[in-house]
């Protein structure tokens, strides 16, 4: 699997007047910044003029010129409890549910028939989701119990107790006892652990109970073996578009600012008794999601794992490493090179995109800086498209999922075999320089807006958006997986304490995906 064993880096070159028989012919339509061009003529200047740049790929040109697959049209849903709203995104209708603490009184109706919610696991998502659910239900004086289920002897028992879950009050216990006693089981253990334990989980669940997932990975794993979920249970997913600590932090902020939170997608894979949609929406609202949009478990795992390979984790790591080398090899000091790469992306660029959009990054530059941005954008877009397309195909084919399962069996002790632990990913010179730069950084400093870095980063973001669009993902899913999660959830962690701090707060699968990028 080439994408899993090679670093994400770009060989960027300046425009060349030299031609070659191997140079791809220009596509019939020059590419500007995706669907955003429908509302802004200002983006017309940012065209990926790939044939004039070394490294342009015929595959990238083909991807740009091919028509987009029509986004899924079967994502409408019926809810008896919440208000569904239709939104039009770039000419395509989608349906969402807006969240807010004012909707918490609806939770008892959404969770009708549920007496206990079992949260299985205490990794990235488990602590945040368990505490948010507990607090939301307590706010409306619901008697639904939120119980944590952990392996006997797990070190996470102490952490769960410190968060207020205890054996004495029936909110903390053994994993299998919790699964058997719950009407809604939120399976938030690692993807590889799900692959190893799904049969036992299924066998312990009550008939007509509901299995809740926060990632479609398990479906992909079952499909790779020609299997599906048992037919006597409902299967739903609520997938926050941010790491667990962000889900909790923004929920707490939402106590003062109604609507603060992390957006979520939801999907219903099986519904045995007609309750699944409202249970899923209630789960998302209880987590504090400002917006909940529909997806399928299959589309979710494809976009999620691909996004982690791309701009969310792997690609942005590769970009900053390659740009740091480029800048220092051309005479820039190490400290300034770090500021013009990592600090630039995780600081001012992320803040600008979050609050004003991608176009604002370009428009904030001087005319000379805009030309440098355009050079970097055009040099980067097609190579990004090429690498990202391979990453998407690896996920869609099931190759990436099989690798994740095998990695989980290598990295964790099982059946008496020793573990082969993952190494650290922040051992290159750049991250050592970063420690020095961050320690000297004034509070609130967002770093410089370096136009070349901005051009490369926006090209990467747009290439990922375009691939997901061409593959038929909804715009809600595309923007959350390619833009919002990146600039609002993940990049701030890297800005605060470096790449390891960002990745360590993500899932085990995300950690492994990132590890393979720096350990080919």
Secondary structure, 3 states (H helix, E strand, C coil): CHHHCCCCCCCCCCCCCCCCCCCCCCCCCCCCCHHHHHCCHHHHHCCCCHHHCCCCCHHHHHHHHCCCCCCCCCCCCCCCCCCCEEEEECCEEEEEEECCHHHHHHHHHHCCCCCEEEEECCCCHHHHHHHHHHHHHHHCCCCCEEEEEECCCCCHHHHHHHCCCCCCCCCEEEHHHHHHHCCEEEECCCHHHHHHHHHHHHHHCCCCCEEEECCCHHHHHHHHCCCCCCCCCEEEEEEECCCHHHHHHHHHHCCCCCCCCCCEEEEEEECCCCCHHHHHHHHHHHHCCCEEEECCHHHHHHHHHHHHHCCCCHHHHHHHHHHHHHHHHCCCCHHHHHHHHHHHHHHHHHHHHHHHCHHHHHHCCCHHHHHHHHHHHHHHHHHHHHHHHHHHHHHHCCHHHHHHHHHHHHHCCECCECCCCCCCCCCCHHHHHHHHHHHHCCCCCCCCCCHHHHHHHHHHHHHHHHHHHHCCCCHHHHHHHHHHHHHHHHHHHHHHHCHHHHHHCCCHHHHHHHHHHHCC
